[in-house]
Amino acid sequence: MSQVYNVASKMAVSVGSDLANATTITTTKRHAIRKILPVHPERLFNIIVQVDAYSSFLPLCTYSRILRTSPCKTSFDATLKVGITSLPPPIYSMEEEYTSRVIAKHSKIINPNTNQESLLWTVDTTSIQSKYLDYLKSQWKLQPVIQESHFHSSDNTRIHMDSKLQQQEEPQRRFDGNEIWTDVDFYIEMSISDPILTVLLDQILKDVANRQVIAFEKRCHEIYPFYNKNI
């Protein structure tokens, strides 16, 4: 996109004077989550790209808005505001508003396990403006799996779908009574130079990532209650 939105980035942080002159070192943390969710990947994908709704269900998100969408409809800029309270001293609380560029698409791949053609939905997010985050990147990879209807998401038995099995009128259920679930691969990477926030990053990144995936799963069950019985 040619236009980059200038969104004010603000963070209120209460700190002790003894930490004010700490040495600046860039810290990068990464966290990955892999799990099976009882929802069709296309439906989960649609929820992930509905950024305007994030503030209504995503933990810590107090404001969310899509700013601009590309003509091809596969890329957009979005701004999010996150707030964290009840933090340990010397930080106490913080609020950050940042802008990210999102690329959302689906493509055909060859499944290495079955040698069959399969669909893959991906959502890649990269920060383009943030005052306190040097870098923020996340990726969702969603691949359909066939799950027997009486299985739960904790079961290990699953079969990746080939493209022929994905041509169903009802996306949540196959003709043989089995269900189409999602193999979710979520990855987040964050870099911070602020020496005070570096400690906080260690403490919260894993928790925030896990809560985010859980929130999207819960949102799926709220919108598509058909799956609630499988949990």
Secondary structure, 3 states (H helix, E strand, C coil): CCCCCCCCCCCCCCCCHHHCCCCCCCEEEEEEEEEEECCCHHHHHHHHHCHHHHHHCCCCEEEEEEEEECCCCCEEEEEEEEEECCCCCCCCCEEEEEEEEEEEEEEEEECCCCCCEEEEEEEEEEEEECCCCCEEEEEEEEEEEEECCCCCCCCCCCEECCHHHHCCCCCCECCCCCEEEEEEEEEEEEEECCHHHHHHHHHHHHHHHHHHHHHHHHHHHHHCHHHHHHC
